Amino acid sequence: MERTIAAALAALVASTAIASAQSRPDFTGLWIGSAADISVLVKPGEIVLTPYGAERYRKVDMANSPSYKCLPYGPTRGLQSTNPFQIVQTPDLIAIITEHIDYRMIYMDGRRHPDDILEYPEWMGHSIGRWDGDSLVVDTIGMREETWIDTSGFEHSAMLHLTERFQKTGPDVIRLTVTIEDPVFYAKPFTYARNLRRMGKDVRLMPARCADNENSLADAIQGIQGPEHKNPPTLPK
């Protein structure tokens, strides 16, 4: 009798797990969500800089953009560029591949962040994910400081912590909400959101970084242009 009840309970748990997995959205596909300036996407509130963040912000020179130096874009800017990216979804791992020949690995198998990730940071950081209902929640730390948060000039420190929420609002639309926490640069966390749209079946990824005879860095003129945010952040008095 006890074995029968145990077997029934095991079968129920298994069937519930299968049903839950089947109900989860599939993000696999080619997507794009251009957002060069995240200052116009912040909801609610504002972006407030620390004294150090303000000092760095005043010195931002667009000629020093990491992209001009052919550096990887980083986890946020990589999904906000003018180029599409591919999501490949499996039960234990979700991969994001960008046209800038970069990739992100989102581990879904219950692992934790490596204890030494801050000692050995990665261009895309270390990402672990979990399901919250039909939303994919991704936690990322350990990003290299050379990357920018957006194209318009927001920098970050090694203490940057990203929380991203991917939620399908339609068959061809993902609502992506990103929370930025970095006590070195930003006085308080802030959140911004935008829609990602699915690309057509006739579109494919085309590698795009440092093509032959790329002259972006050579043509960049120092000291001409600072940050390009339409809604500048709040600087400390």
C-alpha positions, 0 to 999 in steps of 0.5 A: 500500500505504501509503495503504491502511494509513493509511486502515485506521488512520484508520478504526480510530481513527474507529470506536474514537472512535465506540464510546467516545462511544457507551459514555459515559453520558448524564446528560441529565435532571432530577435532585435531590440535596438536601444542606444540610449537607455535614459529614455526607457527608465520607468519609473524614477531616474538615474542618479550617479554617485560622486565617483560616477558623476566624475567619470560621466563628465569625462566620457568621450564618445571617441573612447567607446569600446566598440571603436576598440573592437571590444565585446559589447557586454551583456546589456549593450550586446542586446541593444545594438542595431544588430540582431541576436539569436536565442537558443533554449534548452532545459538546462542552458540558454545561449544568446549569440550576437552578431558581434561574435559574442555569446552569453551562457545562461545556466538553468541547472540550479548552479550558483555564481562561481566564488571567484567570478569577481577575480576572473570577470568575463566580458559577458559576465556569469549568468544564472536563470530561473523561471518565475511563472512564464517569465525568465529571470536572469541574474548576472555578475562578474562583467569586465569594466571595459564594457558600457551599459549602453551606446550613449555613454553609461559606464559601470564598475566590477560591482555591476549586478544585472537582473533581467526579466524576459516575458513573452507578450506575443508570439513575436514580442518579448518584453525585456525589463532590466534592473541595474545595480552598481553602488560604485557608479549609481546611487540607487538601482534603476530599471528600464524596459523595452520590447524585443521583436522577432526577425523574419525567417529570411534573416540570418546572423552575420558576424560583425566585428572589426572587419578588414580595413575597419577605421572607426578608431582611427577616425574617432576624434578625441574631446569632441563629443561627450555622453549622448543621453536625452535624459541626462542622469542626476548628478550629486550636488 
